[in-house]
Amino acid sequence: MLKLPIQEEHVSVRRTYLLLMKALLDLLAEMPFEKISLTDICRVSMVSRSTFYRYFEDKYDLLHYCIKMYIEGLRPVEDLLYFRNMNSLRIFLTFLLSQAQENLAQYQKIYQVNKNGSLMFLIQHDLAEILAESGWHGESKGYRLKIAMPLYVSFMSSFYLTTLKSYLELADDYTIADYVENVCRFVQRDFWEAKEDET
């Protein structure tokens, strides 16, 4: 649970948040989340333990903050987050993967080090929580959700995380445009086409 509202941040507070976030991301590229201690985070960030506790309850709280800030960075396409058609899905995924591309090497290391641990589960859980907390109740701009909101949130958080994980594994083989097009084909169940007659 964050102790300070983001709106009340000033320069030194913002600096502390950034130091702690960077320390966690750097550590995640070296060791699984389960093995990272508060001592490690404080050592790498050069933030004292008492200062850490002014901002976060524990490393899970810090992780949640990091994920929330990543989602905040998607604000330009926030309305597309709940994609209602293929065009909005394409725009959102292109933006999401372009953001990941900016720090691709670090994200790939984090994924490789943590893919068999609890980190992926924690990220999906936090994504679902953030989607559920967004204030959206299944109705917007002439659209109404046809499935139960808890199921929708669970499916969407799983979809976003699976798409991102797959991209981190395959980024060297596909351009973002090609990758997004393949994801859209999958969503539309457009897997197969008839082969031309080989006679």
Residue pairs with C-beta under 8 A, 6 or more apart in sequence:
1 57
1 61
2 55
2 56
2 61
2 65
3 54
3 55
3 56
4 13
4 54
4 55
9 17
16 47
16 51
16 55
17 55
17 65
19 45
19 46
19 47
20 41
20 45
20 47
20 52
20 55
20 56
20 62
21 62
21 65
21 66
21 69
22 45
23 40
23 41
23 44
23 45
23 47
24 36
24 41
24 59
24 62
24 63
24 66
25 66
25 106
25 110
26 44
27 36
27 40
27 41
27 44
28 36
28 110
28 113
28 114
28 119
29 106
29 109
29 110
29 113
30 109
30 113
31 113
32 113
32 114
32 116
32 117
32 119
33 59
33 63
33 114
33 117
33 118
33 119
33 122
34 117
34 118
36 59
37 59
38 49
38 52
38 58
38 59
39 49
41 47
41 52
41 59
41 62
42 48
42 49
42 52
45 52
56 62
56 65
60 122
63 119
63 122
63 123
63 126
64 126
64 129
67 123
67 126
67 127
67 130
68 126
68 130
70 99
71 127
71 130
73 99
74 81
74 92
74 95
74 96
74 99
76 95
77 91
77 92
77 95
77 96
79 88
80 88
80 89
80 91
80 92
80 95
81 92
81 131
81 134
82 136
82 140
82 156
83 89
83 92
84 143
86 184
86 187
86 188
89 183
89 184
89 187
90 180
90 181
90 184
93 163
93 180
93 183
93 184
94 176
94 177
94 180
96 160
96 163
96 164
97 164
97 167
97 176
97 179
97 180
98 176
100 107
100 164
100 167
100 168
101 171
101 176
104 168
104 171
107 168
108 168
108 171
110 119
111 165
111 168
111 169
114 120
115 165
120 161
120 165
123 161
124 157
124 158
124 161
125 157
127 156
127 157
127 160
127 161
128 153
128 154
128 156
128 157
131 153
131 156
131 157
132 149
132 150
132 153
137 149
138 144
138 145
138 149
138 152
139 145
145 152
163 183
167 179
170 179
171 179
174 182
185 191
